Amino acid sequence: MLPISDQEIDKITPLLLPPNCSFDEERKSFIKNLDTIDCQAVPGSGKTTALLAKLLLLEKRLPLEQNRGVLVLSHTNTAIKLLHSKLDNKCNFIFKCPNFIGTIQSFVDQFLAIPFYTQTYQHRPLYIDSEFAKNAIVCLCPPYLNKILDRKPMKKDEILFQTGLLHGKLTHYDKDPFYYKETTSTYQSILNLKNNQYKKGFLFYDDAYLLAQEYIEKYPKILDIIRLRFKYIFVDEMQDMNQTQVELLEKLFNHPTVVYQRIGDINQSIFNKVQSNKIWEFRGAPLILHKTLRLSVRIAPIVERFSLYQDIDHSIVSIRQSNIPPYLFIYTSSTIKKVLSHFVQKIKQHNLQNKKAIFKAIAWVAEKKENCLTLSDYYPTFSKEIKTEHNHIDSISEAIELIRQKSENTNDFNSIFKIITQVCLEILRLENITNSQTNTYYSYLSFWKAVKENPENFLLRKQIYSLCQKAFAKSLITISDFDKILSTLEKIFNFEFSGSTLNFRNNTIGSILSKEPNLPPKNIFSLDGINIEIGTIHSVKGETHTATLVMETKYYTTESQKILNIVKGQEIKQPKTREAEAMKMLYVAMSRPTDLLCFACNEEYIRGHEKEIEKAGWKIEKIS
């Protein structure tokens, strides 16, 4: 195949970059490289845009010899949607067979798990969806086995929901030895339950990887077939793959007949547990994108110090000049709730507010915990409320109509499950039942956490599962179908229905909350016309902000206690596990802003170190 030239890159540049911008030599080197490589890219390096350029130029070379294809994989649907949106209307062939652009999960499902499952069970799986499978197995679990597992409450979820089948035997997804020995009757009962779950076609996401492993071991020829299908393999956000996914990709594509490029930032792997050994090990010297288009010259050196893996060249080179220093806010227990207001003042001081500006305040630990420092200490009304198409449902009749529409247009169990959960949340709000830990109404996540700790957990899941099954069978759903769920809800949260809930059930009035005028947006702190979106570090991974406030929290100890030496411009040699976790989290958090970075810490942990911190590039401001 003809090599990619600078002239070709220049020709497609206007399709991907703003006017008067161009790819520099570092990115051109990556775009032109069509060999098996690893690419280590610093935050804001423009790696995804460079990958898009490479795909556009490969598009011009399709079809390839022997009609082989291009495979592009990423960890999340969000990343794949971005690729689709950027390439839409620019490519004619890249989205067509034999090419494939999708998540690692969708690839494994389509090319390995579903074919092997279909061959084994003579029908396709109904769902590869962990939430659906979780509720299905609750329904399928026989009463006698339920009683046995109830004696092991700490292990029950692990045994039922984190276990699959491999070569006819039970195995935990994390490869740990199974809790019961094969010779016990309980093992055989669980094995029968899992076999029944598999036969009926309800699979957890992790089951797909077990099926893929068994497929490859039983029919190794499938490796050659897939390699013959795909010539070029590009894996974006490689650092977010887990051990199982990395091992599978290596087995498939670490082979001389294909070009296999792994792209990402090894220091941003916050979705996997920190381990002493990297999950993603470079093959030789990686191609490194050092230049950041996002971070200013004042922020880049701060972020660079948080690089956990310093055995490679981890330097971050900024080309963005700035006079705005990174700020370290120090507060006391009496001034912690003024941190967000102080952040707004810094935004105003540096004239950063405009229509396109994005301001976010983020923290590691979000959920309110006793004797812990969390995001809620800075912003008490924070809620990890899951985003739904309807913030409120006015009645059970409306929920039934939403379920009918969903069941006609999709087989997505989660969408139905969320609607039924939303009905439960509405009733708890009408009855003024709040989360005792936060004194706020239950969110989707906090609701299911509370339910999980109750003995009626499995009964409620079974009832919701049955209602979902009825919806997908296109059977008529009535208000009375919800009555068992409502009765179980009463038991779990220990209350009796009032007239408000009866009205909600009988559709005589709508939800009181849905009628409240001008409800403020959730998780938005507003002051002087400036809106600050509040969230977790995980929620902003991959984003770019104008200004970012990082608020320290306490996970065993506070972040400032774990990484004080780094804040002072020093190194942590051979960091311990907790220090390594904090380094990764703060590397991701502090690499979001283009202009203003602020880090809020308790004065108690900073006192006595002020001179060293300021010498390292921070400007300290005490909040009073």
VEXDREN-2710 file (C-alpha; in Angstrom, 1 decimal):
% VEXDREN-2710
k/r/px/py/pz
1/MET/0.0/0.0/0.0
2/LEU/1.2/3.5/-0.8
3/PRO/2.6/5.4/2.2
4/ILE/0.7/8.5/3.5
5/SER/2.3/11.7/2.4
6/ASP/2.5/15.2/4.0
7/GLN/0.5/16.5/1.0
8/GLU/-2.3/14.2/1.7
9/ILE/-2.4/15.2/5.4
10/ASP/-2.5/18.9/4.4
11/LYS/-5.4/18.2/2.0
12/ILE/-7.7/16.7/4.7
13/THR/-6.6/19.1/7.5
14/PRO/-9.4/21.6/6.9
15/LEU/-11.9/18.7/7.5
16/LEU/-10.7/18.2/11.0
17/LEU/-9.0/21.3/12.4
18/PRO/-10.1/25.0/12.7
19/PRO/-9.0/27.5/10.0
20/ASN/-5.3/28.3/9.9
21/CYS/-4.4/25.3/12.0
22/SER/-2.3/22.3/10.9
23/PHE/-0.9/19.0/12.2
24/ASP/2.6/19.4/13.6
25/GLU/5.4/16.9/12.9
26/GLU/4.7/14.9/16.0
27/ARG/1.2/14.2/14.9
28/LYS/2.1/13.8/11.3
29/SER/4.5/11.1/12.4
30/PHE/1.7/9.2/14.0
31/ILE/-0.7/9.7/11.1
32/LYS/1.8/8.4/8.6
33/ASN/2.8/5.4/10.7
34/LEU/1.1/2.2/9.5
35/ASP/3.2/-0.3/11.5
36/THR/2.4/-2.2/14.7
37/ILE/3.1/0.4/17.4
38/ASP/2.0/1.7/20.8
39/CYS/1.3/5.4/21.0
40/GLN/1.5/7.1/24.4
41/ALA/-0.3/10.5/24.2
42/VAL/-0.3/13.2/26.9
43/PRO/-3.6/14.9/27.9
44/GLY/-4.9/17.2/25.2
45/SER/-2.5/15.9/22.6
46/GLY/-5.2/15.6/19.9
47/LYS/-4.6/11.9/19.5
48/THR/-8.2/11.2/18.6
49/THR/-8.1/13.8/15.9
50/ALA/-4.9/12.4/14.6
51/LEU/-6.5/8.9/14.6
52/LEU/-9.4/10.4/12.6
53/ALA/-7.0/11.8/10.1
54/LYS/-5.4/8.4/9.7
55/LEU/-8.8/6.8/9.2
56/LEU/-9.7/9.4/6.5
57/LEU/-6.6/8.6/4.6
58/LEU/-7.0/4.9/4.9
59/GLU/-10.6/5.4/3.6
60/LYS/-9.0/6.6/0.3
61/ARG/-7.0/3.3/0.1
62/LEU/-10.1/1.1/0.4
63/PRO/-10.7/-1.6/-0.6
64/LEU/-7.5/-3.2/0.7
65/GLU/-5.9/-6.2/-0.9
66/GLN/-8.0/-9.4/-0.4
67/ASN/-10.8/-7.1/0.7
68/ARG/-9.4/-7.0/4.2
69/GLY/-10.8/-4.4/6.6
70/VAL/-10.1/-1.8/9.3
71/LEU/-11.0/-2.4/12.9
72/VAL/-11.4/0.5/15.3
73/LEU/-12.1/-0.3/19.0
74/SER/-12.6/1.9/22.1
75/HIS/-13.7/1.2/25.7
76/THR/-16.9/3.3/25.7
77/ASN/-19.8/4.1/23.5
78/THR/-19.1/7.8/24.0
79/ALA/-15.7/7.5/22.3
80/ILE/-17.2/5.5/19.4
81/LYS/-20.0/8.1/19.0
82/LEU/-17.4/10.8/18.7
83/LEU/-15.6/8.9/16.0
84/HIS/-18.9/8.4/14.1
85/SER/-19.9/12.1/14.4
86/LYS/-16.5/13.3/13.2
87/LEU/-16.3/10.9/10.3
88/ASP/-19.9/11.1/9.2
89/ASN/-20.3/12.4/5.7
90/LYS/-16.6/12.3/5.2
91/CYS/-16.3/8.5/4.6
92/ASN/-18.1/6.1/2.3
93/PHE/-16.6/2.8/3.1
94/ILE/-15.0/2.9/6.6
95/PHE/-18.4/2.1/8.3
96/LYS/-19.3/-0.7/5.9
97/CYS/-18.3/-4.4/5.8
98/PRO/-15.6/-5.7/6.1
99/ASN/-14.7/-2.7/8.4
100/PHE/-15.9/-2.4/12.0
101/ILE/-15.9/0.6/14.4
102/GLY/-17.3/-0.1/17.8
103/THR/-16.6/-0.8/21.5
104/ILE/-14.6/-3.8/22.6
105/GLN/-17.8/-5.3/24.1
106/SER/-19.7/-5.0/20.8
107/PHE/-16.8/-6.5/18.9
108/VAL/-16.5/-9.5/21.3
109/ASP/-20.3/-10.0/21.2
110/GLN/-20.6/-10.0/17.5
111/PHE/-17.5/-11.9/16.4
112/LEU/-16.9/-14.4/19.2
113/ALA/-19.5/-14.7/21.9
114/ILE/-22.7/-14.8/19.9
115/PRO/-21.4/-17.2/17.2
116/PHE/-20.1/-19.6/19.8
117/TYR/-23.3/-19.3/21.9
118/THR/-25.5/-19.9/18.9
119/GLN/-23.5/-23.0/17.9
120/THR/-23.6/-24.4/21.5
121/TYR/-27.3/-23.7/22.3
122/GLN/-28.8/-23.6/18.8
123/HIS/-30.3/-20.1/19.3
124/ARG/-29.0/-16.6/19.8
125/PRO/-28.8/-15.2/23.3
126/LEU/-31.8/-13.0/24.2
127/TYR/-29.7/-10.4/26.0
128/ILE/-26.1/-9.6/26.7
129/ASP/-26.9/-7.1/29.4
130/SER/-25.7/-7.4/33.1
131/GLU/-28.8/-5.7/34.6
132/PHE/-31.2/-7.9/32.7
133/ALA/-29.1/-11.1/33.6
134/LYS/-29.0/-10.1/37.2
135/ASN/-32.8/-9.9/37.4
136/ALA/-33.2/-13.0/35.4
137/ILE/-31.1/-15.1/37.7
138/VAL/-33.0/-13.8/40.7
139/CYS/-36.1/-15.1/39.1
140/LEU/-34.6/-18.4/38.1
141/CYS/-33.0/-19.1/41.5
142/PRO/-34.9/-21.9/43.2
143/PRO/-36.1/-21.2/46.8
144/TYR/-33.9/-23.9/48.4
145/LEU/-30.8/-22.4/46.9
146/ASN/-31.9/-18.9/47.9
147/LYS/-32.1/-20.1/51.5
148/ILE/-28.6/-21.6/51.4
149/LEU/-27.1/-18.5/49.9
150/ASP/-28.9/-16.2/52.4
151/ARG/-26.7/-17.7/55.0
152/LYS/-23.7/-16.2/53.1
153/PRO/-25.0/-12.6/52.6
154/MET/-21.6/-11.2/52.0
155/LYS/-21.0/-13.8/49.2
156/LYS/-24.4/-14.1/47.7
157/ASP/-24.1/-11.3/45.1
158/GLU/-20.6/-12.5/44.2
159/ILE/-21.7/-16.1/43.7
160/LEU/-24.8/-15.2/41.6
161/PHE/-23.8/-12.1/39.8
162/GLN/-20.0/-12.4/39.3
163/THR/-19.8/-15.9/38.2
164/GLY/-20.0/-17.6/34.7
165/LEU/-19.3/-20.8/33.0
166/LEU/-16.1/-21.9/31.4
167/HIS/-15.7/-25.4/29.9
168/GLY/-18.8/-26.5/31.9
169/LYS/-17.4/-25.3/35.3
170/LEU/-18.2/-22.3/37.5
171/THR/-15.6/-19.5/37.5
172/HIS/-15.5/-16.1/38.9
173/TYR/-15.0/-13.4/36.3
174/ASP/-11.9/-12.1/38.1
175/LYS/-10.4/-15.7/37.9
176/ASP/-10.4/-16.2/41.7
177/PRO/-11.2/-19.8/42.9
178/PHE/-14.9/-20.5/43.2
179/TYR/-16.3/-20.3/46.7
180/TYR/-17.7/-23.8/46.9
181/LYS/-15.9/-27.0/46.0
182/GLU/-17.1/-29.0/43.0
183/THR/-18.0/-32.0/45.1
184/THR/-20.6/-30.2/47.2
185/SER/-24.3/-30.2/46.5
186/THR/-24.4/-26.4/46.7
187/TYR/-21.9/-26.2/43.8
188/GLN/-24.0/-28.5/41.7
189/SER/-27.1/-26.4/42.5
190/ILE/-25.4/-23.2/41.4
191/LEU/-24.0/-24.9/38.3
192/ASN/-27.6/-26.0/37.4
193/LEU/-28.8/-22.4/37.9
194/LYS/-26.0/-20.9/35.7
195/ASN/-26.7/-23.5/33.0
196/ASN/-30.4/-22.6/33.1
197/GLN/-29.5/-18.9/32.8
198/TYR/-27.2/-19.6/29.9
199/LYS/-29.7/-21.8/28.1
200/LYS/-32.4/-19.2/28.4
201/GLY/-30.1/-16.6/26.8
202/PHE/-29.5/-14.1/29.6
203/LEU/-25.9/-13.2/29.7
204/PHE/-23.8/-10.8/31.8
205/TYR/-21.3/-8.7/29.8
206/ASP/-18.5/-10.7/31.3
207/ASP/-20.1/-13.9/30.1
208/ALA/-19.2/-12.8/26.6
209/TYR/-15.5/-12.9/27.4
210/LEU/-15.8/-16.4/28.8
211/LEU/-17.6/-17.6/25.7
212/ALA/-14.9/-15.9/23.6
213/GLN/-12.2/-17.7/25.5
214/GLU/-13.8/-21.1/25.1
215/TYR/-14.5/-20.4/21.4
216/ILE/-10.8/-19.7/20.7
217/GLU/-9.6/-22.6/22.8
218/LYS/-12.0/-25.1/21.1
219/TYR/-11.7/-23.6/17.6
220/PRO/-8.3/-21.8/17.3
221/LYS/-8.8/-21.4/13.6
222/ILE/-11.2/-18.5/14.4
223/LEU/-8.0/-16.5/15.2
224/ASP/-6.8/-16.9/11.6
225/ILE/-10.3/-16.0/10.3
226/ILE/-10.5/-12.8/12.2
227/ARG/-7.0/-11.8/11.3
228/LEU/-7.8/-12.4/7.6
229/ARG/-10.9/-10.2/8.0
230/PHE/-9.0/-7.2/9.5
231/LYS/-5.6/-5.9/8.3
232/TYR/-5.4/-2.7/10.5
233/ILE/-6.5/-2.7/14.1
234/PHE/-6.6/0.6/16.1
235/VAL/-7.5/0.5/19.8
236/ASP/-8.2/3.9/21.3
237/GLU/-8.1/4.6/25.1
238/MET/-6.1/1.5/25.5
239/GLN/-5.4/2.3/29.2
240/ASP/-9.1/1.8/30.1
241/MET/-9.2/-1.9/29.0
242/ASN/-9.2/-4.4/31.8
243/GLN/-6.9/-7.4/32.1
244/THR/-9.3/-9.8/30.4
245/GLN/-9.8/-7.4/27.4
246/VAL/-6.1/-6.8/27.0
247/GLU/-5.3/-10.5/27.1
248/LEU/-8.0/-11.2/24.5
249/LEU/-6.8/-8.4/22.2
250/GLU/-3.2/-9.7/22.4
251/LYS/-4.3/-13.2/21.6
252/LEU/-6.2/-12.0/18.6
253/PHE/-3.9/-9.3/17.1
254/ASN/-0.4/-9.6/18.4
255/HIS/0.5/-11.3/15.1
256/PRO/2.7/-10.5/12.1
257/THR/-0.2/-10.7/9.6
258/VAL/-1.9/-7.6/11.0
259/VAL/-1.0/-4.0/11.9
260/TYR/-2.0/-3.5/15.6
261/GLN/-1.8/0.0/17.1
262/ARG/-2.6/0.7/20.7
263/ILE/-3.3/4.3/21.6
264/GLY/-3.8/6.1/24.9
265/ASP/-2.3/7.5/28.0
266/ILE/-1.0/4.9/30.5
267/ASN/-1.2/7.5/33.3
268/GLN/-5.0/7.9/32.9
269/SER/-6.1/4.3/33.7
270/ILE/-8.6/5.2/36.4
271/PHE/-11.3/2.6/35.5
272/ASN/-9.1/-0.3/36.6
273/LYS/-7.6/-1.0/40.0
274/VAL/-4.1/0.3/40.5
275/GLN/-1.7/-2.6/40.3
276/SER/2.1/-2.9/40.7
277/ASN/2.3/-4.3/37.2
278/LYS/0.8/-2.2/34.3
279/ILE/-2.1/-3.8/32.6
280/TRP/-0.9/-2.2/29.3
281/GLU/2.8/-3.0/28.8
282/PHE/4.5/-1.2/25.9
283/ARG/6.0/-3.3/23.1
284/GLY/9.5/-1.7/22.9
285/ALA/9.7/2.1/22.7
286/PRO/6.3/3.7/22.1
287/LEU/5.7/6.6/19.8
288/ILE/5.1/9.5/22.2
289/LEU/2.9/12.6/21.6
290/HIS/4.5/15.1/24.0
291/LYS/2.8/18.3/23.0
292/THR/-0.4/19.3/24.6
293/LEU/-2.9/21.6/22.8
294/ARG/-5.0/21.9/26.0
295/LEU/-2.8/22.6/29.0
296/SER/-1.1/26.0/29.5
297/VAL/2.6/26.4/30.3
298/ARG/1.6/27.0/33.9
299/ILE/-0.5/23.9/34.3
300/ALA/1.5/21.3/32.2
301/PRO/4.4/21.0/34.7
302/ILE/1.9/20.5/37.6
303/VAL/0.2/17.7/35.8
304/GLU/3.4/16.1/34.6
305/ARG/4.5/15.5/38.3
306/PHE/1.5/13.3/38.8
307/SER/2.6/10.8/36.2
308/LEU/2.6/7.5/37.9
309/TYR/4.6/5.6/35.3
310/GLN/7.9/7.5/35.0
311/ASP/9.9/4.7/33.4
312/ILE/8.9/6.2/30.1
313/ASP/9.4/9.8/28.9
314/HIS/6.4/11.4/30.6
315/SER/7.2/15.1/29.8
316/ILE/4.3/17.3/28.8
317/VAL/5.2/20.1/26.4
318/SER/2.8/23.0/26.3
319/ILE/2.6/25.5/23.4
320/ARG/-0.1/27.7/25.2
321/GLN/1.3/30.7/27.0
322/SER/-0.6/31.9/30.1
323/ASN/-0.2/34.3/33.0
324/ILE/-2.8/32.6/35.1
325/PRO/-1.1/30.5/37.9
326/PRO/-2.6/27.3/39.3
327/TYR/-4.2/28.1/42.7
328/LEU/-4.2/26.1/45.9
329/PHE/-7.2/27.0/48.0
330/ILE/-6.8/26.3/51.7
331/TYR/-9.9/26.2/53.9
332/THR/-11.0/25.1/57.4
333/SER/-14.0/23.2/58.5
334/SER/-15.8/26.5/58.9
335/THR/-15.0/27.8/55.5
336/ILE/-15.3/24.6/53.3
337/LYS/-18.6/25.7/51.9
338/LYS/-17.1/28.9/50.6
339/VAL/-14.7/27.1/48.2
340/LEU/-17.1/27.2/45.2
341/SER/-17.7/30.9/45.7
342/HIS/-14.0/31.5/45.8
343/PHE/-13.6/29.6/42.5
344/VAL/-16.2/31.8/40.9
345/GLN/-14.2/34.9/42.0
346/LYS/-11.1/33.5/40.4
347/ILE/-13.0/33.0/37.1
348/LYS/-14.2/36.6/37.2
349/GLN/-10.8/37.9/38.2
350/HIS/-9.3/36.4/35.1
351/ASN/-12.2/37.3/32.8
352/LEU/-12.8/33.7/31.7
353/GLN/-16.6/33.9/31.4
354/ASN/-18.0/33.7/27.9
355/LYS/-20.7/31.7/26.1
356/LYS/-18.4/28.8/25.2
357/ALA/-16.7/28.6/28.6
358/ILE/-17.0/25.4/30.6
359/PHE/-16.5/25.5/34.4
360/LYS/-16.5/22.4/36.5
361/ALA/-15.8/21.5/40.1
362/ILE/-14.9/17.8/40.7
363/ALA/-13.9/15.4/43.4
364/TRP/-13.0/11.7/43.8
365/VAL/-15.4/10.5/46.6
366/ALA/-18.9/11.7/45.9
367/GLU/-21.2/9.7/48.2
368/LYS/-21.8/11.1/51.7
369/LYS/-20.1/8.9/54.3
370/GLU/-19.8/9.2/58.0
371/ASN/-16.6/10.7/59.3
372/CYS/-15.3/11.2/55.7
373/LEU/-14.6/14.2/53.5
374/THR/-16.6/13.9/50.3
375/LEU/-17.9/16.1/47.5
376/SER/-21.1/16.6/49.6
377/ASP/-19.1/18.6/52.2
378/TYR/-18.5/21.3/49.6
379/TYR/-21.9/21.0/47.9
380/PRO/-24.4/19.4/50.2
381/THR/-27.2/18.9/47.6
382/PHE/-25.0/16.9/45.2
383/SER/-26.8/13.9/43.8
384/LYS/-25.5/11.2/41.4
385/GLU/-29.0/11.1/40.0
386/ILE/-29.0/9.1/36.8
387/LYS/-30.1/11.2/33.7
388/THR/-33.4/10.0/32.3
389/GLU/-35.6/11.3/29.5
390/HIS/-38.2/12.3/32.1
391/ASN/-37.0/13.8/35.3
392/HIS/-40.4/13.1/36.8
393/ILE/-43.3/10.8/35.9
394/ASP/-46.7/12.2/36.7
395/SER/-48.5/8.9/37.2
396/ILE/-48.3/5.2/36.9
397/SER/-50.5/5.5/33.7
398/GLU/-47.7/7.7/32.2
399/ALA/-45.1/5.1/33.1
400/ILE/-47.2/2.4/31.4
401/GLU/-47.3/4.5/28.3
402/LEU/-43.6/5.1/28.4
403/ILE/-43.0/1.3/28.8
404/ARG/-45.3/0.6/25.9
405/GLN/-43.4/3.0/23.6
406/LYS/-40.0/1.6/24.7
407/SER/-41.0/-2.0/24.3
408/GLU/-42.2/-1.3/20.7
409/ASN/-39.0/0.5/19.7
410/THR/-36.3/-1.3/21.5
411/ASN/-35.3/-4.6/23.3
412/ASP/-33.2/-2.6/25.7
413/PHE/-34.0/-4.0/29.2
414/ASN/-32.3/-1.1/31.0
415/SER/-34.7/1.5/29.6
416/ILE/-37.7/-0.3/31.0
417/PHE/-36.0/-1.1/34.2
418/LYS/-35.2/2.6/34.7
419/ILE/-38.8/3.7/34.1
420/ILE/-40.1/1.3/36.8
421/THR/-37.3/2.5/39.1
422/GLN/-38.4/6.1/38.4
423/VAL/-41.9/5.2/39.6
424/CYS/-40.4/4.0/42.9
425/LEU/-38.4/7.2/43.2
426/GLU/-41.5/9.3/42.6
427/ILE/-43.4/7.5/45.3
428/LEU/-40.6/7.9/47.8
429/ARG/-40.5/11.6/47.1
430/LEU/-44.3/12.0/47.4
431/GLU/-44.0/10.2/50.8
432/ASN/-41.1/12.4/51.8
433/ILE/-38.8/9.4/52.3
434/THR/-35.2/10.6/52.1
435/ASN/-31.7/9.1/52.2
436/SER/-30.7/9.2/55.9
437/GLN/-27.0/9.6/55.0
438/THR/-27.5/12.7/52.8
439/ASN/-30.9/14.0/53.9
440/THR/-31.8/14.3/50.2
441/TYR/-34.3/12.4/48.1
442/TYR/-33.0/9.1/46.7
443/SER/-31.2/9.0/43.4
444/TYR/-31.2/6.0/41.1
445/LEU/-27.9/4.7/42.5
446/SER/-28.6/5.4/46.1
447/PHE/-32.0/3.8/45.8
448/TRP/-30.6/0.5/44.6
449/LYS/-27.8/0.6/47.1
450/ALA/-30.4/0.9/49.9
451/VAL/-32.5/-1.9/48.4
452/LYS/-29.5/-4.2/48.1
453/GLU/-29.0/-4.0/51.8
454/ASN/-32.6/-5.1/52.5
455/PRO/-33.8/-8.7/52.6
456/GLU/-36.5/-7.9/50.1
457/ASN/-33.9/-7.0/47.4
458/PHE/-34.3/-10.2/45.4
459/LEU/-38.1/-10.0/45.6
460/LEU/-38.2/-6.5/44.3
461/ARG/-35.8/-7.4/41.4
462/LYS/-37.9/-10.5/40.6
463/GLN/-41.1/-8.4/40.5
464/ILE/-39.5/-5.7/38.2
465/TYR/-38.0/-8.4/36.0
466/SER/-41.5/-10.1/35.6
467/LEU/-43.0/-6.7/34.6
468/CYS/-40.2/-6.2/32.0
469/GLN/-40.8/-9.7/30.6
470/LYS/-44.5/-8.8/30.3
471/ALA/-43.6/-5.6/28.4
472/PHE/-41.4/-7.4/25.9
473/ALA/-44.0/-10.1/25.4
474/LYS/-46.3/-7.2/24.2
475/SER/-48.8/-8.1/26.9
476/LEU/-51.2/-5.5/28.3
477/ILE/-49.8/-3.8/31.4
478/THR/-52.2/-2.3/33.9
479/ILE/-51.9/-0.2/37.0
480/SER/-52.6/-3.3/39.1
481/ASP/-49.4/-4.9/37.7
482/PHE/-47.5/-2.3/39.8
483/ASP/-49.2/-3.2/43.1
484/LYS/-46.8/-6.0/44.1
485/ILE/-43.9/-3.6/43.5
486/LEU/-45.5/-0.9/45.6
487/SER/-46.2/-3.3/48.4
488/THR/-42.6/-4.5/48.5
489/LEU/-41.5/-0.8/48.4
490/GLU/-43.5/-0.2/51.6
491/LYS/-41.7/-3.1/53.3
492/ILE/-38.2/-2.0/52.3
493/PHE/-38.6/1.6/53.3
494/ASN/-40.9/1.0/56.2
495/PHE/-43.8/3.4/55.5
496/GLU/-47.5/3.3/54.6
497/PHE/-48.9/4.9/51.5
498/SER/-50.6/8.2/51.9
499/GLY/-53.3/9.8/49.8
500/SER/-50.6/11.4/47.5
501/THR/-49.4/8.0/46.4
502/LEU/-52.9/6.7/45.9
503/ASN/-53.6/9.7/43.7
504/PHE/-50.3/9.0/41.8
505/ARG/-51.4/5.4/41.4
506/ASN/-55.0/6.2/40.3
507/ASN/-53.9/9.1/38.1
508/THR/-56.1/11.8/39.7
509/ILE/-53.2/14.2/40.1
510/GLY/-49.6/14.4/38.9
511/SER/-46.4/14.3/40.8
512/ILE/-46.3/17.3/43.2
513/LEU/-42.6/17.8/42.4
514/SER/-43.2/17.8/38.7
515/LYS/-45.5/20.8/39.2
516/GLU/-43.0/22.9/41.1
517/PRO/-42.0/25.9/39.0
518/ASN/-38.5/26.9/38.2
519/LEU/-36.8/23.9/39.8
520/PRO/-33.0/24.7/39.8
521/PRO/-30.8/22.5/37.7
522/LYS/-29.3/19.6/39.6
523/ASN/-25.6/19.7/40.5
524/ILE/-25.1/23.3/39.3
525/PHE/-23.6/25.9/41.6
526/SER/-24.6/29.4/40.3
527/LEU/-23.2/32.8/41.5
528/ASP/-23.0/36.1/39.7
529/GLY/-24.3/34.6/36.5
530/ILE/-21.6/31.9/36.4
531/ASN/-22.6/28.3/36.5
532/ILE/-20.3/25.6/37.9
533/GLU/-21.2/22.0/37.1
534/ILE/-20.4/19.7/40.0
535/GLY/-19.3/16.1/39.4
536/THR/-16.9/13.3/40.0
537/ILE/-13.4/12.9/38.5
538/HIS/-14.6/9.8/36.7
539/SER/-17.5/11.7/35.1
540/VAL/-15.2/14.2/33.4
541/LYS/-12.5/11.9/32.0
542/GLY/-11.7/12.9/28.4
543/GLU/-13.3/16.4/28.8
544/THR/-11.8/19.8/28.3
545/HIS/-12.8/22.7/30.6
546/THR/-12.0/26.4/30.7
547/ALA/-11.5/26.2/34.4
548/THR/-11.5/23.2/36.8
549/LEU/-11.7/23.1/40.6
550/VAL/-10.4/19.9/42.1
551/MET/-11.8/19.4/45.7
552/GLU/-9.9/17.0/47.8
553/THR/-11.8/14.2/49.5
554/LYS/-10.9/11.5/52.0
555/TYR/-10.4/7.9/50.8
556/TYR/-8.5/6.3/53.8
557/THR/-6.6/9.7/54.0
558/THR/-7.0/12.9/52.0
559/GLU/-5.4/13.4/48.6
560/SER/-3.2/16.2/50.0
561/GLN/-1.8/13.8/52.7
562/LYS/-1.0/11.2/50.1
563/ILE/0.6/13.4/47.5
564/LEU/1.9/16.4/49.5
565/ASN/5.5/15.8/48.2
566/ILE/4.2/16.1/44.6
567/VAL/2.4/19.3/45.3
568/LYS/5.7/20.6/46.7
569/GLY/7.4/19.7/43.4
570/GLN/9.1/16.6/44.6
571/GLU/8.8/12.9/43.6
572/ILE/7.2/10.0/45.4
573/LYS/9.6/7.2/44.8
574/GLN/8.0/3.8/44.6
575/PRO/4.5/5.0/45.6
576/LYS/2.4/2.8/47.7
577/THR/-1.0/1.6/46.4
578/ARG/-3.0/4.5/48.0
579/GLU/-0.5/7.1/46.8
580/ALA/-0.6/5.5/43.3
581/GLU/-4.4/5.7/43.2
582/ALA/-4.3/9.4/44.2
583/MET/-1.6/10.2/41.6
584/LYS/-3.8/8.7/38.8
585/MET/-6.9/10.4/39.9
586/LEU/-5.3/13.8/40.2
587/TYR/-3.5/13.4/36.9
588/VAL/-6.8/13.0/35.2
589/ALA/-8.5/15.7/37.3
590/MET/-5.9/18.4/36.9
591/SER/-5.4/17.8/33.1
592/ARG/-8.9/19.0/32.2
593/PRO/-8.6/22.8/32.1
594/THR/-7.2/25.0/29.4
595/ASP/-6.8/28.2/31.5
596/LEU/-7.5/27.9/35.2
597/LEU/-6.7/25.1/37.6
598/CYS/-7.6/25.2/41.3
599/PHE/-7.0/22.6/44.0
600/ALA/-8.8/22.9/47.3
601/CYS/-7.2/21.4/50.4
602/ASN/-7.7/21.5/54.2
603/GLU/-5.4/24.0/55.8
604/GLU/-4.4/21.3/58.4
605/TYR/-2.5/19.3/55.9
606/ILE/-0.8/22.2/54.2
607/ARG/0.4/24.2/57.2
608/GLY/4.2/24.5/57.4
609/HIS/4.7/23.6/53.7
610/GLU/3.6/26.9/52.1
611/LYS/7.0/28.1/50.9
612/GLU/7.8/24.8/49.1
613/ILE/4.4/24.7/47.5
614/GLU/4.6/28.2/46.1
615/LYS/8.1/27.5/44.9
616/ALA/6.6/24.6/42.9
617/GLY/4.4/26.9/41.0
618/TRP/1.2/27.2/43.0
619/LYS/-0.4/30.4/44.3
620/ILE/-1.8/29.8/47.7
621/GLU/-5.0/31.6/48.8
622/LYS/-6.7/31.1/52.1
623/ILE/-10.4/31.1/52.2
624/SER/-11.9/33.1/55.0
END
